[in-house]
Amino acid sequence: MEPEAAPAPTLLLGPMLRHVEETSASLWVETNQAGTVGVETDAGTWVARTFGVHGHHYALVALDGLAAGAELPYRVTLDGHPVWPESSDYPPSVIRTPGRGVPLRLAFGSCRTSVPHDAAGNRKHGVDALRSYAVHMASAHAPDWPGLALLLGDQVYADVTSNAMQEFIRSRRDINEPPGAELRDFEEYAHLYGLAWSEPAIRWLFSTLPTAMIFDDHDIRDDWNASLSWRRSMEATSWWHDRIVAGLGSYWVYQHLGNLSPAERARDPLWQRITGHDGDAELDLSADIDAFADRADREPTTYRWSYCRDFDDVRLLVVDSRAARALEPGSRSLLDDEEMAWVEQRLHGGFRHLLIGTSLPFLLPNGLHHVESWDEAISEGAWGRTWSRIGETVRQAVDLEHWAAFQSSFRRVAGLVTDTADGRRGTAPRTVAFLSGDVHFSYASEVKRDTGSRIIQAVCSPMRNPMPPALRLFASSMAYGPARLVGSVLARAAGVPPPPLDWSGIRGPWFDNNLAILEDSEQGLRISWSRGVVKHDDGGQPRWEIVADITVGQRDAGGTTSRQSAMNRLRRRWASLRRVLRGRR
């Protein structure tokens, strides 16, 4: 019998264009076998050996010495065999390095489930906004490409799995045993990432649009680190340890490694193991990854998931609001002391715009903010032991664990932002903008101020995982209904002082699957939210259309802004409420 032929070299995932600077770029791949990955352009060829994790093979190829403002079509090889591009259905994959003085253009969004793009998938999950954008960019004539796509959490859902994921789980274990249909180990995470990122249009988009990412709860599990009680209940299970180790380990491989600049990678202990390996065989990083993830969970101060990027005179500060929490009663904080100090060092003026990426909205709709601050207070004992138990039950039941539910962190960051906007931490920027997701509806809010920088919140959620119609009226009432007054009364009764900021909605909420585009211009920050629309169940070719947009201009000498009039805001809120009542997506 003749021996089986070795499988042909191929890419299982990628190439994914990740961290890109004026003279460098990084390209991430998952391959079907160990080997040497090459990236070929007209400017040269760069190579990297694969490293292994639990039977899977990965490489990150670092390209250096590039020219600023270059556009470089590229090809990928594995052990000399061409593996990308795979077909001619899409334009060539291109590495674009930023040019000096070019204004920032950034796409952002969160919350994307991975289900088929057929009529059934679209009926249940809506049209995938990220895939719709990929189709739009592939077909558009000379499109204006963003310099970055910022994915703000729930890139994968480890706890609410699709039929395809459950079929894979059943092929390897009893799905009726804990953790059931949820993910258990690295192998299952690897399969889930494959489902999320292997669709051809998405794969092409990621091959030519740089991405940066940060996790949220569903990347690990719903309400991850909501409270000490939640964490202890998870640690008491038979499966949580394997889950958190696999979740954080796979996150480092699939998402976080590509967030790092060349200098940051050089300081990373896992990357040092990869680049320091000089044996003939592929480096097996499995034990290192598992030990690292276990330590990062038990001792959050040993590793930082947050990162900071500067694009000329625009700073992007991406903050981990999940793993760096302090949960002990009496000292609860969304950011522990070390993380808060790191943020404080980087949150300052001297930039045209300061963008703060955090998966959880910093400025929730007012009613929801008051309810969450009230719930934290009673959970911490403001109304006694019985109400403390009730508060904790409510917190976990309806996800009351955003910035508002960690009042110490909220107030400290609010103070830093206000000082920055008032010019007390360097030259005040034109705008301080929080970019967030998580809540499954989109909106824009602004802090009421007469002087200094404008402070706004822009939320884009979901990209594909719409809120059930029955919950949309509740979300709208929390934004604009009686919840603001009731929540405020409850918070005061529980001893919560008034918020240090006063803000109101300027657009939204709306519930479409969206992707947002932020553009820096002389008029200010323009942010638009768009969605994909299909006709006659043709999910293959969605039409790209704008749902809403705002322009946040610079305040003039008299302290006024280009904010829409109060009457226009009321009209838009009424239109949003009518869409909710009609169940429009």
C-alpha positions as CSV (number, residue, x, y, z in Angstrom):
1,M,0.0,0.0,0.0
2,E,1.4,3.4,-1.0
3,P,1.8,5.9,1.9
4,E,-0.7,8.7,2.0
5,A,0.4,11.8,0.3
6,A,1.1,14.7,2.5
7,P,-1.7,17.3,2.6
8,A,-1.1,20.3,0.3
9,P,0.1,23.4,2.2
10,T,-2.8,25.8,2.8
11,L,-4.0,28.6,5.0
12,L,-6.8,27.7,7.4
13,L,-7.3,31.3,8.4
14,G,-5.9,34.6,7.2
15,P,-3.9,36.3,6.1
16,M,-5.1,39.0,8.5
17,L,-3.4,42.4,8.3
18,R,-2.9,43.5,11.9
19,H,-0.7,46.2,13.3
20,V,0.4,48.7,10.6
21,E,2.7,51.7,11.0
22,E,4.3,54.1,8.5
23,T,7.2,51.7,7.9
24,S,6.1,48.4,9.3
25,A,3.2,45.9,9.1
26,S,2.3,42.5,10.6
27,L,0.4,39.7,8.9
28,W,-1.1,36.8,10.9
29,V,-2.0,33.4,9.5
30,E,-3.1,30.0,10.7
31,T,-1.8,27.1,8.5
32,N,-2.6,23.5,8.1
33,Q,1.0,22.4,8.9
34,A,4.3,23.5,10.3
35,G,6.5,25.4,8.0
36,T,7.8,28.8,6.9
37,V,5.4,31.5,5.9
38,G,6.5,34.0,3.3
39,V,5.0,37.4,2.4
40,E,6.1,38.6,-1.0
41,T,5.7,42.2,-2.3
42,D,7.4,44.3,-4.9
43,A,9.3,45.9,-2.0
44,G,10.8,42.6,-0.8
45,T,10.0,39.3,0.9
46,W,9.7,38.6,4.6
47,V,9.4,35.2,6.3
48,A,8.5,33.7,9.7
49,R,8.4,30.1,11.0
50,T,5.1,28.8,12.4
51,F,4.7,28.0,16.1
52,G,2.3,25.4,17.4
53,V,-0.5,25.5,20.1
54,H,-2.4,22.4,20.8
55,G,-1.9,20.9,17.4
56,H,-2.6,24.1,15.5
57,H,0.0,26.1,13.5
58,Y,0.3,29.9,13.5
59,A,2.7,32.6,12.2
60,L,3.0,36.4,12.5
61,V,5.1,37.8,9.7
62,A,6.7,41.2,10.6
63,L,7.4,43.4,7.5
64,D,9.8,46.3,8.1
65,G,11.6,48.9,6.2
66,L,8.4,49.9,4.3
67,A,7.8,53.3,2.7
68,A,5.2,55.6,4.3
69,G,2.0,56.0,2.2
70,A,2.8,52.9,0.2
71,E,0.3,50.5,-1.4
72,L,1.8,47.0,-1.7
73,P,-0.2,44.1,-3.2
74,Y,1.1,40.9,-1.7
75,R,1.2,37.2,-1.9
76,V,1.6,34.5,0.8
77,T,3.6,31.3,0.5
78,L,4.0,28.3,2.9
79,D,7.3,26.5,2.4
80,G,7.5,28.1,-1.0
81,H,4.1,27.0,-2.2
82,P,1.6,29.8,-3.1
83,V,-1.3,29.8,-0.6
84,W,-2.8,33.3,-1.1
85,P,-4.6,34.7,-3.0
86,E,-6.8,31.6,-3.3
87,S,-9.1,32.9,-6.1
88,S,-9.8,36.0,-8.2
89,D,-13.3,36.7,-6.8
90,Y,-12.0,39.6,-4.9
91,P,-9.5,42.4,-5.6
92,P,-5.8,41.9,-4.7
93,S,-4.9,42.0,-1.0
94,V,-3.0,45.1,-0.3
95,I,-0.8,46.5,2.6
96,R,-1.4,50.2,2.9
97,T,1.0,52.1,5.2
98,P,-0.3,55.4,6.5
99,G,1.1,58.5,5.0
100,R,2.3,61.4,7.1
101,G,-0.4,64.0,7.7
102,V,-3.2,61.8,6.3
103,P,-6.4,62.3,8.4
104,L,-7.5,59.2,10.4
105,R,-10.4,57.1,9.1
106,L,-11.5,54.3,11.4
107,A,-14.2,51.6,11.3
108,F,-15.6,50.3,14.6
109,G,-18.3,48.0,15.9
110,S,-18.9,45.0,18.2
111,C,-21.0,41.9,18.8
112,R,-20.9,39.5,15.8
113,T,-22.4,36.0,15.7
114,S,-21.1,33.5,13.1
115,V,-24.1,31.9,11.3
116,P,-24.8,31.3,7.6
117,H,-25.6,34.3,5.4
118,D,-28.6,32.7,3.8
119,A,-32.3,33.7,4.2
120,A,-32.7,31.7,7.4
121,G,-29.6,33.2,9.0
122,N,-30.6,36.7,8.0
123,R,-34.1,36.3,9.4
124,K,-32.8,35.3,12.8
125,H,-29.6,37.3,13.1
126,G,-30.1,40.0,10.6
127,V,-27.8,41.0,7.7
128,D,-24.1,40.9,8.7
129,A,-22.9,44.5,8.7
130,L,-19.2,43.5,8.6
131,R,-19.7,41.2,5.7
132,S,-21.9,43.8,3.9
133,Y,-19.1,46.3,4.3
134,A,-16.6,43.8,2.8
135,V,-18.9,43.3,-0.2
136,H,-19.3,47.0,-0.6
137,M,-15.5,47.6,-0.4
138,A,-14.8,44.8,-2.9
139,S,-17.2,46.2,-5.4
140,A,-16.8,50.0,-4.9
141,H,-14.7,52.0,-7.4
142,A,-11.5,53.3,-5.7
143,P,-13.0,53.1,-2.2
144,D,-11.8,55.4,0.6
145,W,-10.2,52.8,2.9
146,P,-10.1,53.2,6.7
147,G,-6.7,53.0,8.2
148,L,-8.0,50.6,10.9
149,A,-11.0,48.5,11.9
150,L,-11.5,48.5,15.7
151,L,-13.4,45.5,16.8
152,L,-14.8,46.3,20.3
153,G,-15.7,42.9,21.7
154,D,-17.7,39.7,21.3
155,Q,-15.7,38.8,18.2
156,V,-16.8,35.2,19.0
157,Y,-19.5,33.8,21.3
158,A,-18.1,31.1,23.5
159,D,-21.3,30.7,25.5
160,V,-24.1,31.0,22.9
161,T,-23.1,28.7,20.1
162,S,-24.4,28.1,16.6
163,N,-25.7,24.8,15.2
164,A,-22.4,24.4,13.3
165,M,-20.4,24.9,16.5
166,Q,-22.6,22.5,18.4
167,E,-22.2,19.9,15.7
168,F,-18.4,20.1,16.2
169,I,-18.8,19.8,20.0
170,R,-20.9,16.7,19.6
171,S,-18.2,15.1,17.4
172,R,-15.7,15.1,20.2
173,R,-17.6,15.0,23.6
174,D,-21.0,14.5,25.2
175,I,-22.8,17.8,24.8
176,N,-25.1,16.9,27.7
177,E,-22.2,17.1,30.1
178,P,-20.9,20.4,31.5
179,P,-20.2,22.9,29.9
180,G,-22.8,21.6,27.5
181,A,-23.1,23.6,24.3
182,E,-20.6,26.2,25.5
183,L,-16.9,26.0,24.7
184,R,-14.6,23.9,26.8
185,D,-11.0,24.0,25.5
186,F,-8.5,25.4,23.0
187,E,-9.6,23.0,20.2
188,E,-13.2,24.3,20.4
189,Y,-12.0,27.9,20.4
190,A,-9.9,27.3,17.3
191,H,-13.0,25.9,15.5
192,L,-15.1,28.8,16.6
193,Y,-12.6,31.4,15.3
194,G,-12.6,29.4,12.0
195,L,-16.4,29.7,11.8
196,A,-16.1,33.5,12.5
197,W,-13.3,34.4,10.1
198,S,-13.3,32.0,7.2
199,E,-16.2,33.4,5.2
200,P,-14.6,34.5,1.9
201,A,-15.7,38.2,1.9
202,I,-14.7,38.6,5.6
203,R,-11.4,36.8,4.9
204,W,-10.6,39.2,2.0
205,L,-11.5,42.3,4.1
206,F,-9.3,41.2,6.9
207,S,-6.5,40.6,4.4
208,T,-6.4,44.2,3.4
209,L,-7.9,46.3,6.2
210,P,-5.7,46.5,9.4
211,T,-7.6,45.4,12.5
212,A,-7.2,46.0,16.3
213,M,-9.4,44.1,18.8
214,I,-10.4,44.0,22.5
215,F,-12.4,41.3,24.2
216,D,-15.8,41.6,25.9
217,D,-17.7,39.1,28.0
218,H,-19.0,36.7,25.4
219,D,-15.5,36.1,24.1
220,I,-15.2,34.2,27.4
221,R,-18.7,34.1,29.0
222,D,-21.7,36.3,29.6
223,D,-21.1,38.8,32.5
224,W,-17.5,37.8,32.8
225,N,-16.2,39.3,36.0
226,A,-19.4,41.0,36.8
227,S,-18.8,40.6,40.5
228,L,-16.9,38.6,43.1
229,S,-20.0,36.4,43.5
230,W,-20.1,35.7,39.8
231,R,-16.5,34.8,39.7
232,R,-16.7,32.4,42.7
233,S,-19.7,30.7,41.2
234,M,-17.7,30.0,38.1
235,E,-14.7,28.8,39.9
236,A,-16.9,26.3,41.8
237,T,-17.7,24.5,38.6
238,S,-15.8,21.5,37.2
239,W,-15.1,23.2,33.8
240,W,-14.4,26.9,34.4
241,H,-10.6,26.6,34.8
242,D,-10.2,24.9,31.4
243,R,-12.5,27.4,29.8
244,I,-10.8,30.6,31.1
245,V,-7.3,29.1,30.2
246,A,-8.5,28.3,26.7
247,G,-10.3,31.6,26.3
248,L,-7.4,33.8,27.3
249,G,-4.8,31.6,25.6
250,S,-6.7,31.6,22.3
251,Y,-7.4,35.3,22.6
252,W,-3.7,36.0,22.8
253,V,-3.1,33.9,19.7
254,Y,-6.0,35.0,17.5
255,Q,-6.6,38.5,18.7
256,H,-4.1,40.1,21.0
257,L,-0.8,39.3,19.3
258,G,-1.8,41.3,16.3
259,N,-2.6,44.3,18.5
260,L,1.0,44.7,19.5
261,S,3.5,47.0,17.8
262,P,6.9,45.6,17.0
263,A,8.3,47.2,20.2
264,E,5.5,45.8,22.3
265,R,5.9,42.4,20.8
266,A,9.7,42.5,21.6
267,R,8.7,42.9,25.3
268,D,6.1,40.2,25.3
269,P,7.4,37.0,27.1
270,L,5.5,34.7,24.8
271,W,6.8,36.4,21.6
272,Q,10.3,36.2,23.1
273,R,9.8,32.4,23.3
274,I,8.7,32.3,19.6
275,T,11.5,34.5,18.3
276,G,14.1,32.9,20.5
277,H,13.4,29.4,19.3
278,D,16.2,28.0,17.1
279,G,15.5,24.3,17.0
280,D,14.8,22.3,13.8
281,A,11.3,21.3,14.9
282,E,8.4,23.8,15.2
283,L,8.1,25.4,18.6
284,D,5.3,23.9,20.6
285,L,4.0,26.8,22.7
286,S,1.0,24.9,24.3
287,A,2.4,24.6,27.8
288,D,3.6,28.2,27.8
289,I,0.2,29.5,26.6
290,D,-1.7,27.5,29.2
291,A,0.6,28.7,32.0
292,F,0.4,32.3,30.8
293,A,-3.4,32.3,30.6
294,D,-3.8,30.7,34.0
295,R,-1.5,33.3,35.6
296,A,-3.2,36.2,33.7
297,D,-6.6,35.1,35.1
298,R,-5.4,34.5,38.7
299,E,-3.1,37.6,38.8
300,P,-4.4,40.2,36.4
301,T,-1.6,42.6,37.1
302,T,0.9,40.2,35.5
303,Y,-0.3,41.1,32.0
304,R,-1.9,44.1,30.3
305,W,-4.4,43.7,27.5
306,S,-5.0,47.4,27.0
307,Y,-2.9,49.3,24.4
308,C,-2.4,52.7,23.0
309,R,-1.9,53.8,19.3
310,D,-1.1,57.3,17.9
311,F,-2.1,58.2,14.4
312,D,-0.2,61.5,13.8
313,D,-2.2,63.9,16.1
314,V,-5.0,61.5,17.0
315,R,-4.6,59.1,20.0
316,L,-6.5,55.9,20.3
317,L,-6.5,54.4,23.8
318,V,-8.1,50.9,24.0
319,V,-9.0,50.0,27.5
320,D,-9.5,46.5,28.9
321,S,-12.8,46.7,30.9
322,R,-13.1,43.0,31.7
323,A,-9.9,41.2,32.9
324,A,-8.4,44.1,34.9
325,R,-11.3,44.5,37.3
326,A,-11.0,44.6,41.1
327,L,-14.0,42.7,42.6
328,E,-13.5,42.8,46.3
329,P,-16.5,44.4,48.0
330,G,-15.7,47.8,49.3
331,S,-12.9,48.3,46.7
332,R,-14.7,47.4,43.4
333,S,-13.2,49.0,40.4
334,L,-13.5,48.4,36.7
335,L,-9.8,49.0,36.4
336,D,-7.4,47.9,39.2
337,D,-4.8,50.3,40.5
338,E,-2.1,49.3,38.1
339,E,-4.4,49.6,35.1
340,M,-5.9,52.9,36.2
341,A,-2.3,54.3,36.6
342,W,-1.5,53.1,33.1
343,V,-4.6,54.8,31.7
344,E,-3.9,58.0,33.6
345,Q,-0.4,58.2,32.1
346,R,-1.8,58.1,28.6
347,L,-5.1,60.0,28.9
348,H,-4.0,63.6,28.4
349,G,-4.1,66.4,25.9
350,G,-1.7,67.4,23.1
351,F,-3.7,65.6,20.4
352,R,-6.2,66.9,17.9
353,H,-8.7,64.1,19.0
354,L,-8.5,61.7,21.9
355,L,-10.4,58.4,21.2
356,I,-11.0,56.0,24.0
357,G,-12.0,52.5,22.9
358,T,-13.8,50.5,25.6
359,S,-16.1,47.6,24.9
360,L,-18.6,48.8,27.6
361,P,-20.2,52.3,27.0
362,F,-18.8,54.8,29.4
363,L,-21.9,57.1,29.1
364,L,-24.9,54.8,29.1
365,P,-28.4,56.2,28.5
366,N,-29.1,58.2,31.7
367,G,-31.8,55.9,33.1
368,L,-29.7,52.8,32.8
369,H,-26.7,54.6,34.3
370,H,-28.8,55.5,37.4
371,V,-30.2,52.0,37.7
372,E,-26.7,50.4,37.5
373,S,-25.3,52.8,40.1
374,W,-28.3,52.1,42.4
375,D,-27.8,48.3,42.0
376,E,-24.1,48.5,42.8
377,A,-24.9,50.5,46.0
378,I,-27.5,48.1,47.3
379,S,-25.5,45.0,46.3
380,E,-22.7,46.5,48.4
381,G,-25.1,46.7,51.4
382,A,-26.5,50.3,51.2
383,W,-30.0,48.9,52.1
384,G,-29.0,45.9,54.2
385,R,-28.3,42.2,53.6
386,T,-31.6,41.2,52.0
387,W,-31.4,44.0,49.5
388,S,-27.8,43.1,48.9
389,R,-28.8,39.6,47.8
390,I,-31.6,41.1,45.6
391,G,-29.2,43.5,44.0
392,E,-26.6,40.8,43.2
393,T,-29.4,38.7,41.6
394,V,-30.6,41.6,39.5
395,R,-27.1,42.5,38.5
396,Q,-26.4,39.1,37.0
397,A,-29.9,38.6,35.6
398,V,-30.0,41.8,33.5
399,D,-26.3,42.5,33.0
400,L,-25.9,45.6,35.2
401,E,-22.1,45.6,35.1
402,H,-21.0,48.5,33.0
403,W,-18.9,51.5,34.0
404,A,-21.9,52.9,35.8
405,A,-21.9,49.8,38.1
406,F,-18.3,50.6,39.1
407,Q,-18.8,54.1,40.4
408,S,-15.3,54.6,41.7
409,S,-13.8,53.9,38.3
410,F,-16.4,55.9,36.5
411,R,-15.8,59.0,38.6
412,R,-12.1,58.8,38.4
413,V,-12.0,58.5,34.6
414,A,-14.7,61.2,34.3
415,G,-12.3,63.5,36.2
416,L,-9.4,62.6,34.0
417,V,-11.5,63.2,30.9
418,T,-12.9,66.5,32.2
419,D,-9.4,67.8,33.1
420,T,-8.1,66.8,29.7
421,A,-11.0,68.5,27.9
422,D,-10.4,71.7,30.0
423,G,-6.7,71.8,29.2
424,R,-5.4,70.9,32.6
425,R,-3.6,67.8,31.3
426,G,-1.9,69.4,28.3
427,T,-3.4,71.3,25.3
428,A,-7.1,70.4,25.2
429,P,-8.0,68.3,22.1
430,R,-10.9,69.2,19.9
431,T,-12.8,66.1,20.9
432,V,-12.7,63.4,23.5
433,A,-14.7,60.5,22.1
434,F,-15.6,57.2,23.7
435,L,-16.1,54.4,21.2
436,S,-18.0,51.4,22.5
437,G,-20.3,48.5,21.8
438,D,-21.8,45.7,23.9
439,V,-25.4,46.9,24.5
440,H,-27.0,45.7,21.1
441,F,-28.2,49.1,20.1
442,S,-26.4,52.1,18.7
443,Y,-26.5,55.7,19.9
444,A,-24.5,58.9,20.3
445,S,-24.5,61.1,23.5
446,E,-22.7,64.3,24.5
447,V,-21.7,65.8,27.8
448,K,-23.3,69.2,28.4
449,R,-20.5,71.7,28.4
450,D,-20.1,75.4,27.5
451,T,-16.3,75.5,27.2
452,G,-13.4,73.3,26.4
453,S,-13.3,70.1,24.3
454,R,-16.5,68.3,23.3
455,I,-16.9,65.0,25.1
456,I,-19.0,62.4,23.3
457,Q,-20.0,58.7,23.4
458,A,-20.5,56.8,20.1
459,V,-21.8,53.2,20.4
460,C,-22.0,50.8,17.5
461,S,-23.6,47.5,18.5
462,P,-24.2,44.9,17.1
463,M,-22.5,44.1,13.8
464,R,-24.6,40.9,13.7
465,N,-26.7,39.9,16.7
466,P,-29.8,42.1,16.9
467,M,-31.7,42.7,20.2
468,P,-35.0,40.7,20.2
469,P,-37.9,43.1,19.4
470,A,-39.5,42.5,22.8
471,L,-36.5,44.1,24.5
472,R,-36.2,47.1,22.2
473,L,-39.0,49.1,23.9
474,F,-37.3,48.4,27.3
475,A,-34.0,49.7,25.9
476,S,-35.7,52.8,24.5
477,S,-37.5,53.5,27.8
478,M,-34.1,53.3,29.6
479,A,-32.8,55.8,27.2
480,Y,-35.6,58.4,27.0
481,G,-38.5,57.2,29.2
482,P,-39.3,57.4,32.9
483,A,-36.3,55.3,33.9
484,R,-34.2,58.4,34.1
485,L,-36.3,59.9,36.8
486,V,-37.0,56.7,38.6
487,G,-33.4,55.5,38.4
488,S,-32.2,58.9,39.7
489,V,-34.5,58.7,42.7
490,L,-33.4,55.2,43.5
491,A,-29.7,56.0,43.2
492,R,-30.1,59.0,45.6
493,A,-32.0,56.9,48.0
494,A,-29.2,54.4,48.0
495,G,-26.7,57.2,48.8
496,V,-25.2,57.5,45.3
497,P,-24.0,61.1,44.7
498,P,-25.0,62.8,41.4
499,P,-22.8,61.9,38.4
500,P,-19.9,64.2,37.9
501,L,-21.0,64.7,34.3
502,D,-24.3,65.7,32.7
503,W,-25.0,64.2,29.3
504,S,-27.8,63.6,27.0
505,G,-28.5,61.6,23.8
506,I,-28.0,63.4,20.4
507,R,-28.9,60.4,18.2
508,G,-30.6,57.1,18.7
509,P,-31.1,54.5,19.9
510,W,-31.5,52.3,16.8
511,F,-31.2,48.6,16.5
512,D,-29.9,47.7,13.1
513,N,-26.9,45.6,12.6
514,N,-24.3,48.4,12.0
515,L,-20.7,49.2,11.3
516,A,-19.6,52.7,12.1
517,I,-17.1,54.8,10.3
518,L,-15.3,57.7,12.0
519,E,-13.5,60.3,9.9
520,D,-11.3,63.2,11.0
521,S,-12.0,66.3,9.0
522,E,-11.6,70.1,9.3
523,Q,-15.2,70.3,10.3
524,G,-14.6,67.8,13.2
525,L,-15.3,64.2,13.7
526,R,-17.9,62.7,11.4
527,I,-19.3,59.4,12.5
528,S,-21.7,57.4,10.3
529,W,-23.5,54.2,11.0
530,S,-24.3,51.9,8.1
531,R,-26.0,48.6,7.5
532,G,-26.4,45.9,4.8
533,V,-29.8,45.5,3.1
534,V,-30.8,42.5,1.0
535,K,-33.7,42.1,-1.3
536,H,-35.5,38.8,-2.3
537,D,-33.3,36.9,0.2
538,D,-30.2,37.5,-1.8
539,G,-27.8,37.4,1.1
540,G,-24.8,37.3,-1.2
541,Q,-24.9,40.9,-2.4
542,P,-26.2,43.2,0.3
543,R,-26.6,46.9,-0.4
544,W,-24.7,49.3,1.9
545,E,-26.7,52.2,3.3
546,I,-26.2,54.8,5.9
547,V,-28.5,54.6,8.9
548,A,-27.4,57.7,10.8
549,D,-24.5,60.2,11.0
550,I,-23.3,63.0,13.1
551,T,-20.5,65.7,12.8
552,V,-18.9,66.8,16.1
553,G,-17.5,70.2,15.2
554,Q,-15.1,72.4,17.3
555,R,-16.7,74.7,19.7
556,D,-16.6,78.4,18.6
557,A,-15.4,81.3,20.6
558,G,-18.8,81.9,22.1
559,G,-19.1,78.4,23.4
560,T,-21.7,77.2,21.0
561,T,-21.4,74.0,18.8
562,S,-22.9,72.5,15.7
563,R,-25.1,70.3,17.8
564,Q,-28.6,69.7,16.4
565,S,-31.4,71.8,17.8
566,A,-33.6,70.5,20.6
567,M,-36.6,70.1,18.3
568,N,-34.6,68.1,15.8
569,R,-33.4,65.8,18.5
570,L,-37.0,65.3,19.7
571,R,-38.1,64.4,16.2
572,R,-35.3,61.9,15.8
573,R,-36.1,60.3,19.2
574,W,-39.7,60.0,18.2
575,A,-38.7,58.4,14.9
576,S,-36.5,55.9,16.8
577,L,-39.3,55.0,19.1
578,R,-41.7,54.5,16.2
579,R,-39.2,52.1,14.6
580,V,-39.0,50.2,17.9
581,L,-42.8,49.9,18.1
582,R,-43.0,48.6,14.6
583,G,-40.3,46.1,15.3
584,R,-38.1,47.4,12.6
585,R,-34.5,46.2,12.5
